[in-house]
Amino acid sequence: MADDGKFTEAAETYGKAASLDTSNQTYLKLQSDALNKAKAQELREVAEHECDAGDFATAVETFNQALEYDPYNQQIIDERDEAMKRAKAQELQAQGEHELGTKAYAKAVETLKQALELDPTNQKVQAEELEAEKKAKREARKALLASLSEEDKEAQRAWKPTLRQADAAKEVRAAAIRM
């Protein structure tokens, strides 16, 4: 029964066997193990529902509780590890959204890319990362144009006397030609 995942039924059976043979501690140990595995499975199911609801941080806590009852259950370990990745992705998403809100676009791109590495199928994060990239590029272009405009102004100021001299020389030549 325990091999089929029917741990509660197995615990009941081991309990009956232990009551029939009170000198055999093996049945009590098997009953205790089966009860622990049953509790771990219940908690795993709760954690899976939490994951389905998108509450990955709570699911990680619940998976950890399940592992207290069945510490070597690889399925629970794997599901917990996946929930941990998704919970971290949610944290990074929230951080990236904050960075977008504060117009720290380049930082938002970096943060949202980290979130996508952990949760590559999250379409909302994909869209936010693209938005952040567009805004970061636009911001970089504005900064570049602003710096070029400032350089152009300085160049114009530096060349004004030379341009005036060239204009004056043209006028002198034009006047000489007219004579």
GUFIBA-425151 format. One record per residue: residue number from 1; residue in three letters; x negated, y, z negated of N, C-alpha, C, O in turn. Coordinates in Angstrom, 2 decimals. Each point is the difference from the previous one (the first is absolute). Example, Ala and Ser with C-alpha at 12.3 -4.5 7.8 and 13.67 -1.06 7.14 Angstrom:
2
[1,'ALA',[-13.19,-5.69,-7.80],[0.89,1.19,0.00],[-0.90,1.20,0.00],[-1.04,-0.02,-0.66]] [2,'SER',[1.39,1.07,1.38],[-0.82,1.19,-0.06],[0.77,1.09,-0.73],[-0.51,1.11,-0.17]] 
END
This chain:
179
[1,'MET',[-0.81,-1.19,0.00],[0.81,1.19,0.00],[-0.86,1.26,0.00],[0.28,0.94,0.74]] [2,'ALA',[-1.31,-0.93,-1.56],[-0.85,1.19,-0.09],[-0.68,0.27,1.33],[-0.23,1.15,0.37]] [3,'ASP',[-0.08,-2.22,0.36],[-0.63,0.17,1.30],[0.93,0.66,1.01],[-0.46,0.62,0.95]] [4,'ASP',[1.77,-0.76,-1.16],[0.99,0.60,0.91],[0.32,1.43,-0.38],[0.80,0.65,0.68]] [5,'GLY',[-1.40,-0.13,-1.75],[0.30,1.34,-0.45],[1.20,0.05,-0.94],[0.47,1.08,-0.34]] [6,'LYS',[0.01,-2.22,-0.07],[1.15,-0.06,-0.92],[-0.53,-0.11,-1.42],[0.16,-1.01,-0.68]] [7,'PHE',[-0.80,2.09,0.24],[-0.71,-0.05,-1.28],[0.95,-0.05,-1.19],[-0.32,-0.65,-1.00]] [8,'THR',[1.46,1.30,1.09],[0.95,-0.02,-1.12],[0.52,-1.42,-0.22],[0.09,-0.47,-1.13]] [9,'GLU',[0.26,-0.19,2.24],[0.48,-1.39,-0.11],[-1.11,-0.91,-0.53],[0.25,-0.90,-0.81]] [10,'ALA',[-1.46,1.15,1.27],[-1.12,-0.82,-0.47],[-0.21,0.20,-1.50],[-0.26,-0.96,-0.72]] [11,'ALA',[0.38,2.21,0.25],[-0.17,0.28,-1.43],[1.05,-0.73,-0.82],[-0.30,-0.54,-1.07]] [12,'GLU',[1.54,0.51,1.58],[1.07,-0.71,-0.72],[-0.31,-1.50,-0.07],[0.20,-0.63,-1.03]] [13,'THR',[-0.68,0.09,2.14],[-0.31,-1.43,0.04],[-1.15,-0.32,-0.96],[0.06,-0.99,-0.73]] [14,'TYR',[-1.11,1.83,0.74],[-1.13,-0.23,-0.91],[0.45,0.15,-1.46],[-0.50,-0.71,-0.88]] [15,'GLY',[1.44,1.63,0.63],[0.52,0.17,-1.36],[0.73,-1.24,-0.47],[-0.15,-0.43,-1.14]] [16,'LYS',[0.94,-0.16,2.03],[0.71,-1.25,-0.34],[-0.99,-1.12,-0.27],[0.16,-0.78,-0.94]] [17,'ALA',[-1.18,0.71,1.79],[-1.01,-1.05,-0.18],[-0.74,0.19,-1.32],[-0.30,-0.97,-0.69]] [18,'ALA',[0.01,2.22,0.34],[-0.70,0.27,-1.26],[0.86,-0.37,-1.20],[-0.52,-0.46,-1.01]] [19,'SER',[1.83,0.66,1.12],[0.88,-0.36,-1.12],[0.10,-1.52,-0.17],[0.24,-0.49,-1.10]] [20,'LEU',[-0.42,-0.24,2.18],[0.04,-1.46,-0.07],[-1.31,-0.58,-0.52],[-0.03,-1.05,-0.64]] [21,'ASP',[-1.07,1.75,0.94],[-1.32,-0.49,-0.42],[-0.71,1.14,-0.72],[-0.84,0.69,0.59]] [22,'THR',[1.15,-0.48,-1.85],[-0.53,1.14,-0.76],[-1.50,-0.08,-0.26],[-0.61,1.00,-0.38]] [23,'SER',[0.02,-2.15,0.58],[-1.45,-0.13,-0.22],[-0.80,0.42,1.24],[-1.22,0.16,-0.09]] [24,'ASN',[1.87,0.01,1.23],[-0.69,0.32,1.25],[0.02,1.52,0.23],[1.03,0.57,0.39]] [25,'GLN',[-2.15,0.08,-0.63],[-0.12,1.45,0.15],[-0.08,0.43,1.47],[0.18,1.18,0.31]] [26,'THR',[-0.44,-2.13,0.57],[-0.10,0.31,1.42],[1.31,0.56,0.53],[0.01,0.95,0.79]] [27,'TYR',[1.11,-1.53,-1.24],[1.30,0.49,0.47],[0.25,1.44,-0.43],[0.54,0.80,0.76]] [28,'LEU',[-0.94,-0.47,-1.98],[0.17,1.37,-0.50],[-0.87,0.98,0.81],[0.42,1.12,0.32]] [29,'LYS',[-1.63,-1.56,0.00],[-0.90,0.84,0.80],[0.58,0.20,1.41],[-0.01,1.11,0.53]] [30,'LEU',[0.51,-2.20,0.06],[0.60,0.09,1.33],[1.26,0.88,-0.03],[0.26,0.76,0.93]] [31,'GLN',[0.51,-0.87,-2.00],[1.20,0.83,-0.14],[-0.40,1.48,-0.08],[0.59,0.85,0.65]] [32,'SER',[-1.59,-0.57,-1.45],[-0.48,1.38,-0.15],[-0.52,0.54,1.34],[0.31,1.13,0.37]] [33,'ASP',[-1.08,-1.93,0.35],[-0.52,0.41,1.31],[1.15,0.27,0.98],[-0.02,0.99,0.74]] [34,'ALA',[1.01,-1.87,-0.75],[1.13,0.17,0.91],[0.79,1.27,-0.33],[0.43,0.72,0.90]] [35,'LEU',[-0.23,-0.45,-2.19],[0.71,1.23,-0.40],[-0.78,1.24,0.41],[0.58,0.99,0.45]] [36,'ASN',[-1.90,-1.05,-0.60],[-0.84,1.14,0.43],[0.09,0.22,1.51],[0.11,1.14,0.46]] [37,'LYS',[-0.14,-2.22,0.29],[0.09,0.12,1.46],[1.38,0.51,0.41],[0.12,0.78,0.94]] [38,'ALA',[0.92,-1.22,-1.63],[1.36,0.47,0.29],[0.09,1.51,-0.25],[0.57,0.73,0.81]] [39,'LYS',[-1.12,-0.27,-1.92],[0.02,1.43,-0.32],[-0.81,0.78,1.03],[0.40,1.09,0.41]] [40,'ALA',[-1.53,-1.63,0.00],[-0.83,0.65,1.01],[0.76,0.14,1.32],[-0.07,1.04,0.66]] [41,'GLN',[0.81,-2.09,-0.29],[0.78,0.05,1.25],[1.11,1.04,-0.09],[0.27,0.71,0.96]] [42,'GLU',[0.38,-0.64,-2.12],[1.05,1.02,-0.19],[-0.58,1.40,0.17],[0.57,0.85,0.69]] [43,'LEU',[-1.70,-0.63,-1.32],[-0.64,1.32,0.10],[-0.49,0.28,1.42],[0.06,1.14,0.46]] [44,'ARG',[-0.54,-2.17,0.23],[-0.43,0.18,1.39],[1.17,0.47,0.85],[-0.13,0.90,0.83]] [45,'GLU',[1.30,-1.53,-1.04],[1.19,0.39,0.77],[0.41,1.44,-0.30],[0.38,0.74,0.91]] [46,'VAL',[-0.47,-0.34,-2.17],[0.30,1.39,-0.37],[-0.97,0.94,0.72],[0.40,1.01,0.57]] [47,'ALA',[-1.67,-1.36,-0.60],[-1.03,0.83,0.65],[0.23,0.08,1.51],[-0.21,1.06,0.60]] [48,'GLU',[0.64,-2.14,0.01],[0.29,0.02,1.44],[1.14,0.95,0.30],[-0.02,0.71,1.01]] [49,'HIS',[1.04,-0.68,-1.88],[1.11,0.95,0.19],[-0.50,1.44,-0.16],[0.45,0.90,0.71]] [50,'GLU',[-1.36,-0.69,-1.64],[-0.58,1.33,-0.19],[-0.78,0.42,1.25],[0.05,1.16,0.40]] [51,'CYS',[-0.75,-2.10,0.19],[-0.72,0.29,1.26],[0.99,0.34,1.11],[-0.21,0.95,0.75]] [52,'ASP',[1.29,-1.72,-0.66],[1.02,0.26,1.02],[0.59,1.40,-0.16],[0.38,0.63,0.98]] [53,'ALA',[-0.31,-0.16,-2.23],[0.54,1.34,-0.29],[-1.07,1.08,0.18],[0.29,1.19,-0.14]] [54,'GLY',[-1.53,-1.59,0.44],[-1.07,0.96,0.20],[-0.66,0.47,-1.28],[-0.77,0.96,0.02]] [55,'ASP',[1.06,-1.61,-1.13],[-0.59,0.37,-1.29],[-1.20,-0.90,-0.28],[0.05,-0.88,-0.85]] [56,'PHE',[-1.12,1.13,1.58],[-1.16,-0.89,-0.05],[-0.77,0.09,-1.31],[-0.53,-1.00,-0.47]] [57,'ALA',[0.46,2.19,-0.12],[-0.73,0.15,-1.26],[0.67,-0.85,-1.10],[-0.69,-0.67,-0.77]] [58,'THR',[2.01,0.71,0.71],[0.71,-0.82,-0.99],[-0.15,-1.48,0.32],[-0.14,-0.82,-0.90]] [59,'ALA',[0.16,0.49,2.18],[-0.16,-1.39,0.42],[-1.36,-0.55,-0.45],[-0.10,-1.15,-0.41]] [60,'VAL',[-0.94,1.97,0.50],[-1.33,-0.45,-0.44],[0.05,-0.36,-1.48],[-0.55,-1.03,-0.41]] [61,'GLU',[1.20,1.87,-0.39],[0.12,-0.29,-1.43],[0.76,-1.31,-0.22],[-0.38,-0.81,-0.85]] [62,'THR',[1.44,0.60,1.61],[0.81,-1.21,-0.17],[-0.78,-1.24,0.45],[0.06,-1.04,-0.65]] [63,'PHE',[-0.79,1.16,1.77],[-0.84,-1.12,0.43],[-1.04,-0.32,-1.08],[-0.28,-1.17,-0.27]] [64,'ASN',[-0.29,2.20,-0.35],[-0.98,-0.24,-1.07],[0.64,-0.71,-1.19],[-0.63,-0.86,-0.62]] [65,'GLN',[1.87,1.20,0.31],[0.71,-0.71,-1.06],[0.19,-1.47,0.38],[-0.16,-0.89,-0.84]] [66,'ALA',[0.49,0.65,2.09],[0.18,-1.38,0.47],[-1.31,-0.78,-0.13],[0.01,-1.18,-0.34]] [67,'LEU',[-1.11,1.84,0.63],[-1.30,-0.67,-0.09],[-0.40,-0.31,-1.44],[-0.84,-0.87,-0.23]] [68,'GLU',[1.44,1.55,-0.73],[-0.25,-0.35,-1.40],[0.56,-1.39,-0.30],[-0.52,-0.72,-0.86]] [69,'TYR',[1.59,0.35,1.56],[0.63,-1.31,-0.21],[-0.62,-1.07,0.90],[-0.01,-1.18,-0.36]] [70,'ASP',[-0.49,1.59,1.51],[-0.56,-0.97,0.95],[-1.21,0.65,0.68],[0.09,0.42,1.16]] [71,'PRO',[-1.21,-0.34,-1.88],[-1.14,0.81,0.46],[-0.70,-0.47,1.27],[-0.76,0.77,0.60]] [72,'TYR',[0.98,-1.99,-0.18],[-0.71,-0.51,1.18],[0.93,-0.16,1.21],[-0.37,-0.66,0.97]] [73,'ASN',[1.55,1.23,-1.04],[0.96,-0.12,1.09],[-0.44,0.90,1.16],[0.13,1.22,-0.06]] [74,'GLN',[-0.65,-1.83,1.10],[-0.58,0.75,1.11],[1.04,0.83,0.74],[-0.31,1.10,0.47]] [75,'GLN',[1.53,-1.59,-0.36],[1.06,0.76,0.67],[0.26,1.31,-0.74],[0.14,1.06,0.62]] [76,'ILE',[-0.07,-1.13,-1.94],[0.23,1.20,-0.79],[-1.20,0.94,0.12],[0.17,1.21,0.11]] [77,'ILE',[-1.36,-1.76,-0.15],[-1.22,0.82,0.13],[0.00,0.73,1.34],[-0.27,1.20,0.06]] [78,'ASP',[0.57,-1.94,1.01],[0.00,0.61,1.34],[1.06,1.09,0.13],[-0.26,1.07,0.55]] [79,'GLU',[1.46,-1.36,-1.07],[1.08,0.99,0.08],[-0.34,1.23,-0.85],[0.31,1.13,0.39]] [80,'ARG',[-0.92,-1.35,-1.53],[-0.40,1.12,-0.86],[-1.05,0.87,0.71],[0.07,1.22,-0.03]] [81,'ASP',[-1.05,-1.88,0.67],[-1.04,0.73,0.70],[0.58,0.85,1.14],[-0.42,1.13,0.22]] [82,'GLU',[1.39,-1.69,0.49],[0.66,0.75,1.08],[0.78,1.18,-0.57],[-0.03,1.10,0.56]] [83,'ALA',[0.72,-1.33,-1.67],[0.74,1.09,-0.64],[-0.95,1.09,-0.48],[0.33,1.19,0.05]] [84,'MET',[-1.51,-1.58,-0.53],[-1.01,0.98,-0.43],[-0.43,0.88,1.17],[-0.14,1.22,-0.14]] [85,'LYS',[-0.09,-1.85,1.29],[-0.37,0.77,1.19],[1.10,0.99,0.39],[-0.27,1.16,0.30]] [86,'ARG',[1.49,-1.64,-0.32],[1.13,0.86,0.39],[0.21,1.12,-1.01],[0.35,1.12,0.37]] [87,'ALA',[-0.55,-1.42,-1.67],[0.13,1.04,-1.03],[-1.07,1.08,0.19],[0.29,1.19,-0.12]] [88,'LYS',[-1.52,-1.61,0.42],[-1.08,0.96,0.25],[0.31,0.82,1.25],[-0.27,1.20,0.05]] [89,'ALA',[0.83,-1.85,0.96],[0.38,0.72,1.23],[1.05,1.05,-0.32],[-0.04,1.10,0.55]] [90,'GLN',[0.98,-1.43,-1.43],[1.02,0.98,-0.38],[-0.63,1.19,-0.73],[0.39,1.14,0.22]] [91,'GLU',[-1.35,-1.41,-1.09],[-0.70,1.08,-0.70],[-0.72,0.90,1.00],[0.08,1.23,-0.09]] [92,'LEU',[-0.76,-1.84,1.04],[-0.72,0.78,1.01],[0.97,0.78,0.88],[-0.29,1.13,0.39]] [93,'GLN',[1.43,-1.73,-0.08],[1.01,0.70,0.79],[0.47,1.25,-0.74],[0.10,1.08,0.59]] [94,'ALA',[0.19,-1.22,-1.87],[0.45,1.15,-0.80],[-1.09,1.08,-0.05],[0.29,1.20,0.10]] [95,'GLN',[-1.53,-1.63,-0.25],[-1.11,0.95,-0.02],[-0.12,0.70,1.35],[-0.18,1.22,0.06]] [96,'GLY',[0.30,-1.98,1.02],[-0.08,0.58,1.35],[1.13,0.98,0.25],[-0.21,1.05,0.63]] [97,'GLU',[1.42,-1.37,-1.11],[1.13,0.91,0.15],[-0.25,1.29,-0.77],[0.34,1.09,0.46]] [98,'HIS',[-0.94,-1.21,-1.64],[-0.34,1.19,-0.79],[-1.03,0.86,0.76],[0.11,1.22,0.06]] [99,'GLU',[-1.09,-1.89,0.51],[-1.04,0.72,0.75],[0.60,0.69,1.23],[-0.40,1.11,0.35]] [100,'LEU',[1.36,-1.77,0.30],[0.70,0.65,1.11],[0.72,1.25,-0.49],[-0.03,1.05,0.65]] [101,'GLY',[0.69,-1.17,-1.79],[0.75,1.12,-0.56],[-0.88,1.17,-0.38],[0.44,1.15,0.05]] [102,'THR',[-1.68,-1.43,-0.43],[-0.92,1.07,-0.38],[-0.88,0.43,1.18],[-0.95,0.76,-0.17]] [103,'LYS',[1.27,-1.26,1.35],[-0.69,0.34,1.24],[-1.47,-0.45,0.03],[-0.83,0.59,0.70]] [104,'ALA',[0.52,-1.62,-1.47],[-1.33,-0.62,0.05],[0.07,-1.12,1.03],[-0.09,-1.18,-0.33]] [105,'TYR',[0.24,1.58,1.59],[0.32,-0.96,1.06],[-1.09,-1.03,0.25],[0.29,-1.18,0.16]] [106,'ALA',[-1.55,1.61,-0.13],[-1.09,-0.96,0.26],[-0.06,-1.05,-1.12],[-0.22,-1.18,0.27]] [107,'LYS',[0.40,1.62,-1.50],[0.00,-0.93,-1.13],[1.21,-0.93,0.08],[-0.11,-1.19,-0.31]] [108,'ALA',[1.26,1.72,0.72],[1.21,-0.82,0.14],[-0.22,-1.09,1.05],[0.44,-1.14,-0.20]] [109,'VAL',[-1.10,1.47,1.30],[-0.29,-1.01,1.03],[-0.81,-1.14,-0.60],[0.32,-1.17,0.19]] [110,'GLU',[-1.35,1.52,-0.92],[-0.88,-1.00,-0.61],[0.79,-0.88,-0.99],[-0.13,-1.23,0.01]] [111,'THR',[0.92,1.86,-0.86],[0.76,-0.73,-1.01],[1.05,-0.91,0.64],[0.15,-1.15,-0.41]] [112,'LEU',[0.56,1.66,1.40],[1.05,-0.80,0.64],[-0.60,-1.15,0.81],[0.62,-1.06,0.13]] [113,'LYS',[-1.81,1.24,0.42],[-0.67,-1.11,0.68],[-0.35,-1.11,-0.98],[0.10,-1.19,0.32]] [114,'GLN',[-0.51,1.58,-1.54],[-0.27,-1.01,-1.03],[1.28,-0.76,-0.35],[-0.03,-1.22,-0.19]] [115,'ALA',[1.14,1.93,0.12],[1.29,-0.65,-0.29],[0.35,-0.99,1.11],[0.51,-1.09,-0.27]] [116,'LEU',[-0.78,1.47,1.51],[0.31,-0.89,1.13],[-0.90,-1.24,0.02],[0.42,-1.05,0.47]] [117,'GLU',[-1.64,1.18,-0.97],[-0.87,-1.17,-0.07],[0.61,-1.05,-0.94],[-0.13,-1.20,0.23]] [118,'LEU',[0.79,1.67,-1.28],[0.61,-0.91,-0.97],[1.38,-0.49,0.43],[0.41,-1.11,-0.33]] [119,'ASP',[0.31,1.96,1.07],[1.36,-0.33,0.43],[0.20,0.46,1.44],[0.67,1.01,0.25]] [120,'PRO',[-1.26,-1.74,0.71],[-0.01,0.46,1.39],[1.36,0.03,0.69],[0.13,0.60,1.06]] [121,'THR',[0.88,-1.22,-1.64],[1.31,-0.02,0.65],[0.93,1.11,-0.49],[1.14,0.10,0.45]] [122,'ASN',[-1.62,0.73,-1.37],[0.84,1.06,-0.56],[0.17,1.12,1.03],[-0.91,0.81,0.21]] [123,'GLN',[2.08,-0.77,0.41],[0.25,0.97,1.08],[0.04,1.43,-0.50],[-0.39,0.92,0.72]] [124,'LYS',[0.87,-0.72,-1.94],[0.05,1.36,-0.54],[-1.41,0.55,-0.17],[-0.27,1.16,0.33]] [125,'VAL',[-0.63,-1.97,-0.84],[-1.39,0.44,-0.18],[-0.65,0.23,1.37],[-0.77,0.94,0.17]] [126,'GLN',[1.09,-1.80,0.81],[-0.53,0.20,1.35],[0.42,1.37,0.54],[-0.83,0.72,0.55]] [127,'ALA',[2.10,-0.38,-0.71],[0.50,1.29,0.49],[-0.63,1.16,-0.75],[-0.37,1.01,0.60]] [128,'GLU',[0.23,-1.14,-1.91],[-0.62,1.07,-0.79],[-1.46,0.18,0.36],[-0.51,1.13,0.02]] [129,'GLU',[-0.18,-2.23,0.26],[-1.41,0.09,0.37],[-0.14,0.72,1.35],[-0.90,0.82,0.17]] [130,'LEU',[1.78,-1.13,0.77],[-0.03,0.70,1.30],[0.29,1.48,-0.17],[-0.66,0.84,0.61]] [131,'GLU',[1.63,-0.51,-1.44],[0.33,1.40,-0.27],[-1.20,0.72,-0.62],[-0.32,1.12,0.38]] [132,'ALA',[-0.34,-1.77,-1.33],[-1.16,0.58,-0.66],[-1.13,0.21,1.01],[-0.69,1.02,-0.05]] [133,'GLU',[0.50,-1.98,0.95],[-1.05,0.14,1.03],[0.27,1.20,0.89],[-0.90,0.79,0.28]] [134,'LYS',[2.15,-0.65,0.17],[0.36,1.14,0.86],[-0.26,1.32,-0.72],[-0.57,0.93,0.58]] [135,'LYS',[1.00,-0.85,-1.83],[-0.17,1.24,-0.75],[-1.47,0.26,-0.30],[-0.43,1.16,0.01]] [136,'ALA',[-0.35,-2.20,-0.28],[-1.43,0.17,-0.24],[-0.70,0.52,1.25],[-0.85,0.88,-0.08]] [137,'LYS',[1.23,-1.44,1.24],[-0.60,0.47,1.26],[0.38,1.44,0.29],[-0.83,0.81,0.42]] [138,'ARG',[2.11,-0.48,-0.66],[0.46,1.37,0.21],[-0.74,0.97,-0.92],[-0.41,1.09,0.42]] [139,'GLU',[0.24,-1.49,-1.67],[-0.72,0.83,-0.97],[-1.46,0.19,0.41],[-0.55,1.09,-0.10]] [140,'ALA',[-0.09,-2.17,0.58],[-1.39,0.08,0.44],[-0.13,0.92,1.22],[-0.95,0.77,0.11]] [141,'ARG',[1.92,-0.87,0.80],[-0.02,0.89,1.19],[0.13,1.46,-0.41],[-0.71,0.86,0.51]] [142,'LYS',[1.63,-0.59,-1.43],[0.20,1.38,-0.47],[-1.29,0.54,-0.63],[-0.39,1.14,0.26]] [143,'ALA',[-0.24,-1.96,-1.08],[-1.24,0.42,-0.65],[-1.09,0.25,1.04],[-0.76,0.97,-0.11]] [144,'LEU',[0.69,-1.83,1.11],[-1.00,0.18,1.05],[0.28,1.27,0.78],[-0.92,0.78,0.27]] [145,'LEU',[2.18,-0.56,0.10],[0.36,1.21,0.73],[-0.27,1.25,-0.84],[-0.48,1.01,0.52]] [146,'ALA',[0.77,-1.09,-1.78],[-0.25,1.14,-0.88],[-1.50,0.29,-0.07],[-0.41,1.16,0.03]] [147,'SER',[-0.39,-2.20,-0.12],[-1.44,0.22,-0.07],[-0.54,0.49,1.33],[-0.90,0.85,0.03]] [148,'LEU',[1.43,-1.36,1.07],[-0.44,0.49,1.31],[0.41,1.45,0.20],[-0.78,0.79,0.52]] [149,'SER',[1.94,-0.43,-0.91],[0.47,1.37,0.13],[-0.90,0.93,-0.78],[-0.32,1.09,0.48]] [150,'GLU',[-0.09,-1.47,-1.66],[-0.88,0.82,-0.82],[-1.36,0.15,0.69],[-0.58,1.08,0.03]] [151,'GLU',[0.07,-2.19,0.53],[-1.27,0.05,0.72],[0.12,0.89,1.24],[-0.90,0.77,0.32]] [152,'ASP',[2.05,-0.90,0.38],[0.21,0.84,1.19],[0.01,1.48,-0.37],[-0.57,0.81,0.72]] [153,'LYS',[1.20,-0.46,-1.83],[0.04,1.39,-0.44],[-1.40,0.52,-0.29],[-0.35,1.11,0.39]] [154,'GLU',[-0.44,-1.93,-1.06],[-1.38,0.41,-0.30],[-0.80,0.17,1.29],[-0.79,0.94,0.14]] [155,'ALA',[1.00,-1.84,0.80],[-0.72,0.10,1.28],[0.40,1.26,0.75],[-0.84,0.69,0.58]] [156,'GLN',[2.13,-0.39,-0.61],[0.46,1.22,0.67],[-0.64,1.23,-0.63],[-0.45,0.89,0.72]] [157,'ARG',[0.40,-0.83,-2.03],[-0.61,1.15,-0.68],[-1.47,0.12,0.36],[-0.51,1.10,0.22]] [158,'ALA',[-0.18,-2.24,-0.16],[-1.43,0.03,0.32],[-0.25,0.45,1.44],[-1.00,0.65,0.27]] [159,'TRP',[1.90,-1.00,0.64],[-0.22,0.31,1.41],[0.58,1.36,0.42],[-0.28,0.46,1.11]] [160,'LYS',[1.07,0.20,-1.96],[0.62,1.26,0.40],[-1.01,1.05,0.47],[0.21,0.61,1.05]] [161,'PRO',[-1.28,-0.38,-1.80],[-0.96,1.03,0.49],[-0.60,-0.37,1.37],[-0.19,0.86,0.85]] [162,'THR',[-0.10,-2.13,-0.68],[-0.57,-0.44,1.28],[1.01,0.19,1.12],[-0.36,0.43,1.10]] [163,'LEU',[1.64,-0.77,-1.37],[1.04,0.17,1.00],[0.19,1.48,0.34],[0.21,0.35,1.16]] [164,'ARG',[-0.28,0.52,-2.16],[0.11,1.44,0.25],[-1.13,0.49,0.90],[0.21,0.80,0.91]] [165,'GLN',[-1.41,-1.29,-1.19],[-1.15,0.40,0.83],[0.17,-0.48,1.43],[-0.32,0.72,0.95]] [166,'ALA',[0.83,-1.95,-0.80],[0.22,-0.54,1.35],[1.06,0.81,0.72],[-0.15,0.29,1.19]] [167,'ASP',[1.23,0.08,-1.89],[1.04,0.83,0.61],[-0.55,1.36,0.41],[0.32,0.52,1.06]] [168,'ALA',[-1.16,0.06,-1.92],[-0.60,1.31,0.31],[-0.91,-0.11,1.21],[-0.03,0.90,0.84]] [169,'ALA',[-0.71,-2.00,-0.74],[-0.91,-0.19,1.13],[0.81,-0.15,1.29],[-0.41,0.51,1.05]] [170,'LYS',[1.55,-1.19,-1.11],[0.85,-0.14,1.18],[0.51,1.37,0.46],[0.04,0.30,1.19]] [171,'GLU',[0.34,0.51,-2.16],[0.51,1.32,0.35],[-1.09,0.86,0.65],[0.26,0.73,0.95]] [172,'VAL',[-1.47,-0.84,-1.47],[-1.13,0.76,0.58],[-0.25,-0.47,1.42],[-0.20,0.82,0.89]] [173,'ARG',[0.22,-2.14,-0.66],[-0.22,-0.54,1.35],[1.13,0.45,0.93],[-0.24,0.39,1.14]] [174,'ALA',[1.45,-0.47,-1.65],[1.12,0.40,0.82],[-0.08,1.48,0.36],[0.30,0.38,1.13]] [175,'ALA',[-0.72,0.44,-2.07],[-0.15,1.42,0.25],[-1.12,0.24,1.01],[0.11,0.87,0.85]] [176,'ALA',[-1.18,-1.63,-0.95],[-1.14,0.17,0.91],[0.40,-0.40,1.41],[-0.46,0.60,0.97]] [177,'ILE',[1.30,-1.60,-0.86],[0.43,-0.46,1.32],[0.90,1.06,0.63],[-0.06,0.23,1.21]] [178,'ARG',[0.86,0.39,-1.99],[0.92,1.01,0.50],[-0.77,1.24,0.51],[0.51,0.70,0.87]] [179,'MET',[-1.64,-0.43,-1.35],[-0.74,1.19,0.41],[-0.63,-0.15,1.30],[-0.66,0.92,0.48]] 
END
